[in-house]
Amino acid sequence: MQDLMTRCMPFLSDHPQLKIIQDIARRKKVSIYLVGGYLRDLQLGMETKDFDFAVSRDALGLARSFAKRINGAYVLLDEEHGCARVVKKVNGQPHVYDFADFRAGTIEKDLALRDFTINTLSLDLLKLEDSSEVSDVLVDARHGLRDIKERRIRQTSVKAFREDPLRMMRAFSLKAALGFSIELKTLNQIRKEKDLINGVSYERVRDELFKVLETGNAAAVLRSMDRMGLLERIIPQVRVMFACKQGTYHHLDVWPHSLETVAQLEGVYRQVREDREVRDYLAESLGGNRSRLALMKLAALLHDIGKPDTRKRERGRVSFHGHEHVGKNIVRHIALMLKLSVRERHALEDMVRWHLRPGYLSNFKQPSEKAVYRYFRDARDEAVSVLLLSLADQRATRGPATTQSDQEHHENICLSLVRRHFARTKEQPLVRLINGDDLIRKLKLKPSPLFARILSEVEEKQSLGKIKTKKEALVLAGELAGKA
């Protein structure tokens, strides 16, 4: 660890912004300490651009002065507790500087109130000189270095979760991001106090949940959260899936199958991530800084949430007819609860609503062009995410009625349609042969909901090459209007 810190030096020359903060702190005659995540990640050799500072007083004033000096954006986070953020792009990358007043009278008492020991390292910024190494001035008051070395997440005190229940979620987001284990005593405290999470705002819960979902370790961490009873506290709707039995195509009941689907989706991503088009598609942000891939993992967890309400036994077999539509309505409420963006909500609804469609397509040796066209028309922007979710869903289905040949055929269909989607994006967009004005002027129709059905049918036939001219389109439109 010492060698690692030495390789990161000289520290101040690598971080000229810290010299500006030093200068402002000296002028204001305040003590200031670099604390928390930056120092933790430094020990792990991880590059981070987020800096946290504990200030003896007037953190807001210091942050404003710093923002002015570097021409950065000042964001007030919590006026009552003296917390502010400064954001500045450096070489195209956002650097984030958070400033907060001591939560107790001294830095030692302030650190004692923090969440986990791995976040209690501190560095007196005013003692740092050009020639200083971090190891010269680093203070480890609560054995944080030992826990970092042993890759362990340990609460600072038994009061840690009562002081801020979100820390229970943060334990798991750190576990996911760092690959650390959570100390048994800390886990037991989470199990004991899990109900406290209900008092935390859903915006904060959402942000920690997506930190988990953004990692390649999400499935294992979600399972760990489930064992502690925490996952059902933050998304109570999942409880309906507990102990819901499935049919012979499945080897797992609904809830463990849903968790397994998340794991399989992470495997699917590892398989396709070398494809730049797929990777860019999955990395796209649909809201905040949350990626489509992270949202897909949430969809994988929730894709069968409509099954309990639709479960029936028919002729000795279990069925779940229409569960995708029931599930869509449930995830709409979950998306609203988690304060997801409108675009995220619609994407999540589409992923759940259409997750069975690729399976229907693979019921045929070669699905018809009409069926493929309608799939892309209905799934729209989420066509690829639904295909990859369907792959994961199938891989998580290994009951006695499931055959390897069916699985392989399904995978071939899904992957070929993924390739076809990106090929379609390179084609010239279809120019409609007719529009609503043509229906009014040429066919003397009055505007009505029928227009949408006629134009959709005409566009489908045009896309499939069945009609090619405006005259043919008008003839077809007239026939459709006559049948209505």
N, C-alpha and C positions, 0 to 999 in steps of 0.2 A: 504493500500500500504506500509506503514511503517513496519507493521508486516511482510509482505512478504519479504522485503529487509533484515530484521533482521534474518529471517530464513535462508537466504543464506550466513550468516557470519559464521566463520571468512573468509573474502574475499581473502586475500593474501595467506593464508595457503591452501585454496582450489584451488588457481591458482599460483603454484610456478613459472610458466613461466613469470608471470608479474614481479616477483622480478628480474629476469634476465634483462628484458627490463628496469626496474628502474635503475639498475646498469649501463647499457650501456648509458642510457640517462644522468645520472649524470656525467659519464666520458666525454661524448661529450659536456656537458654543454648546453643541449637543453631542451626545455619544451616539454612535451608530455602528451596528453590527450586521455583517453579512451572515445570514442564517439559513438553515433548512435545506431544501431540495437541491440547490446548486452545489453546495458543499458535499452533500451525499453523493450526487451523481459524479462529482469530480473524483471521488474515491473509486468509483466504478469504471472510470474511463469513458463515461458517457458525455457527449457534448450536449449542453443545454443552453438556452438563451433566456432563461427565466431567472431573475435575481430577486431574492427576498431580503428586506432590511428591517431590523428592529431598531427603533429610534427612541431615545430617552424622552423626547417631547417634540411637539410641533412637526410631526411627520408630514402633515398636509402642506405646511409651508415649505418644508424642504423639498417635497415632491414637486410643488408648483415652481420653485426656483430652478430645480433640475430640468423640468420640462422646458422652461423658457431658455435655459442655457443651451440645450441640445436641439431646440426646435422640435420637441416631441409632443405627443398627444397626452394631455392630463385627464385622468378619469377618476372621479371621486367614487370610492367603493363603499365607505362607511364613515360618515362624518362623526357619528357619536363615538366610535372607537378609534378614530384617527387613522383610517386606512385609505390609501390612494395608490393609483397605478400610473406609470408613465410608459408609453409605447413609442418606440422609434425603430424605423427600418434601417438596418445596416447591411450594406451589400445585398439588398433585396430581401433580407430576412428580418422578420419582426423580433426585436429584443424587448422583453417585458421586465419592468422594474417595479416591484411592489414595496411600498413603505408603510409601516404600521407603528404606532406608539406602543411602548412597553405595555403589556397587560398586567404587569406587576411593577414594584418599585425598582427592581434591578434586573439586569440581563439574566442572572442566574434564576431568579424567580419567574421571569418571563419564559425561559426555556422549560422550566418545570411544568408549565401549563400547556405545553405543546402536545401533539397527538402521540407520536411514536419516537422512540429513542433514536432511530436512524435520521430523524429530522431535527435533532437537538444540537448538532455541531454549530459552532459559532466562530466568527473571526472579527476581531476589533478592527474596523476599517482604518481608524486613526493611528493604529500601530503598524500598519502595513506600509513599508517603504519600497522604493524602486528595487532594492537588492533583496527584499524579503522573499522567502519561500512560504507557501501556505503553511507548511508544517511548523514554521517558526512561531506563528501566531494563532494557529488553530486551537480552539478550546473544546475538549470533549468532556463535558461535565456529567453526562449520564450514560456513559459506555456505548455511545452510538457507533464508534468505530468498530468495537467488538461485534456488535450486531450486524453491521454492514459486512464485515469479514465473514461472519457465519450465516449471512443471507437470511436474516430473521427479522420479522416485524413484531415489535413488542411495545405495548402501550406504556406511556410514561408513568401512569398511576391508575388506580382503580376508578378514579373519578373522570378519566379522560372521555369516556363515551357519554357520561351524564352532562359534561360541560358542552359537548357538541356531538349529538348522536350521528351526524353525517360521517364522523370518523370511522364508524363501523363499515360504511361503504368504502371509505378511503383505504381501509386496510386491504380490501379485496382489489381495489383498482391498483394499489401499489404491488400487490402480489402478482397481478396480471402483467403489469408493466415491467417489473424488475425480476420476476421469476423467483421471488423470495417465498419462504414459508411463514405462516402466521403462528406465533408462539401459542402453545396449548392453553396457557392461562388467559391469553388475550382472546382466543377463540371461545373459551368458556364464558368470558365476560360478554362477548357479543351474543352468544346464545341466551344468556340470562337477561340482557337488556335490549334485545332486538325490537321490542314494541316501541321503544323510544323513537325509532326512525319515523314513526307516523307523524311526529311533530315537526319534521323538516320539510321545507318547501320542495315541491316537485321539480322546480328548476335545478336546485342543487343536487337532488337525487339523480335526475336525468343525466347531468354532466358526469357524475361519478360512474353511472351505469355505462355510459358510452365510452368512458376511458377503458372500461373492461372490454367492451365489444370491439373497440378499435385494435386490440392486440390479437396476436395469433394464438393466444392461450385462453381465449374467452370461454370455451366449452368447459374446460377443467375448473375454471374459477366460478362459473355459474353453478356447477355441480357442488362446489364447496359452499357457496352461498345458500344453495338449496338445503344442504345438510344442516346448516345453522338455523334454518327457518327464516332467513333474511330475505330471500328472493320473493317469497310469497307475501312478505310485508310490504315490499315496494311495488309489486304488481299483484294485488290480491285476486285479480280475475283468474290467475293461473290455477287457483285451488280447485276449480271445477274439473280439471284434467286429472287430479289425483285419483288413483284407483279406478280409472275408466278402462275397462277391458277392451281388447281389439280382436279382430278375426284372425284367420289362419295365414293371411299374408304377412302378419307381423309377429315378431318374436318378443316384442316389448309392448307394455301397455302405453296409453297415450302420453303420459307425462315423461317417463324415461325415454320414450321414442322421440319426444320433442327435444330433450336435452341431447340425445344422440344425434339428431339432425343438425344441431349447431356444430358438433364435433365433425360430422361428415362434410358440412359446408366449408369448414376450415381446410379440410383435406382437398375439396374441390378447388378451392382458391390456390392452394399450393400447386395443383396440377395445371391451372390455366394462367397463372400470374406472369409467365414468360411472354405471353401474348400482349403486346403493348396496348392494342385497342381494348382488350378486355380489362387490363389493369387500369387504364385511364378511366374507363366507364365505371369501374367499381370504386375508384378513388374520388369520383365526383362528389362534391358537397351538395346535399339537398336541403341543408339548413344549418346555420351556424358553421362550425368546423367539423360537422359530423359527416362521415363518408357513407356512400350508398352501401358499401360492404358491411359496415357496422349495422346499418338499418336492416340489411338482409339477415344478419344473425338474430336480430330481434324478431324478424318475420319467421325465421326457422323455429325459434322458441315458441311462437304463437300460432303457427300455421294450422294446427289441428284444434284450436281452442273452441271451435264450434262443434266438435264431435260429441261431447257429453249431452248437449241439448238435442241432438239428432239421432242418438243411438237407438236402434231397433233390432229386434231379432225376428228375421223373416225366413220361414222354411228352414229353420235350424241354423241359419247363418246370421252373423252380425252385420248390420249396415249402418252407414252414416250419411244417407242421401241429403245433399244440400248443405253439408257442414261448412263448405267453403263460403257460402253466402252468410250463414249465421256468424262464422268467424270474422268475416269482413266487418260486420256491424259491431262486434265486440272490440276489435282492434281499433276501430274509430274512436271509441271511448278511451281506450288506453293511450292512444296518441294524443288526445285532448288532455288527458290527465298528466301526461309527461311533458306537456307544453311543446310538442314537436311543431315544426313549421307546417304550413298548409301543404307544401309540396311533399314533405316527408309523410304526412298523414295520408295523402292520396297514394303515394308510392307503396306505403305499408298495406293499405287496403287492397291495392291491385295485386301485390305479391300473394296475399292470403286468398283473395277471391279467385285468382287464376291458377293457383299452384297445381291443380289437377289436370289442367289442359294438356301439358306436354305428355302426361300419361295416356290421355285419350288418343293423342296423335300417334303414340308408339303402339297402340293396339293394332295398327295396320302395318303391313310389311313396308309400305311406302305411303305416307299420308298424301291425300290429294292436294293439288295446288289450291283448291278452294278452301280446304280446311286450314292449310298453312297461312293463306292470305288472311282468313278470319282470325287466326291466332294473333298474328302481328297487328291487325287492326284493333283487336280488343285489348291486348296487353300493352300496346303503345310503347312508351319509354321504358317500361319495366319488362319488356319481352325477354331480354337476356337475363335479368335478375331472376325472373320466374323459372327460366330454363335451368339455371344453376341451382336454384332452390329445389327444383324437382329432382335433379341429380342427387342432391344430398338426401332428400326425402327417400328416394329409392334405395340408396346405399344404407339407410338406417332401417330398412325393411327386409328382414331375412327370415320370415316365417316359413313353415313347411310348404305353403302353396306358392312360394316365390321360387322361380327357377333362374339359373345362371344365364341361360340363353335370353330370357325375357329382360333381365337386368342389362345385359350387353347390348341388346337391341335398343332399349330405352336410352342408354348412354349415347349410342351412335346417333340416334334421332336428335337428341338434345344438343349434342356438340355440333352436328351438321347445321342445325338451325341457328346456333350462335354464330357460326361462320357466315351463314346466309344473311343474318341481320346486319353485320358489318359490311357485307358486300352491297346490300341494299342502300346503305347510307351513302355510298359513293355514286349511286345512280342518279340521273336527273330526276327531280321530283315530278310526279305525275301532274299534268295539266288537265283539269277536268274538261270534258267535251261540252258539258252543259252546266248551267247553274239555275238558281231559283228564278232569275229574270226570264230565262228561256221558257221555263214552265208556265210563267204568267203570259208572256207575249205569244209564244208559238202554240202552246196547248190550251191557252185561255183558262188555266187553273187558278183558283183562288188560294192565297197563302194559307197553309195549314200544317199540322204535324206530319201530314202525308209527304210533304216535300222532302223531309230528311230521309224517310224510308226509300223514296224513289231515287234520290241522288246517291244514297249509299249503295243501292243495288246496281245503279248504272256505273258507279265508280268501281265496284267489284268486278263487273263484267269487263270493263275497260282494262283493269289491271291484269286480268287473266287472259287478255287478248281476244275475248269473245266479240267485242265491238271495237271499231277503230275510227269511226267518223261521227260527226255531229248528227248527221241524218239518222244513222243507226241508233244513236243514243236517244234521239227524240222519239223514234218508233218504239223503242223499249219503254221509255217513260210513259208514252201513251198507253201501252199495253198494261203497265203496272197501275196506272191511274184508273183504267177501265175495270180492273179486277178489285180495286179497293172498295 
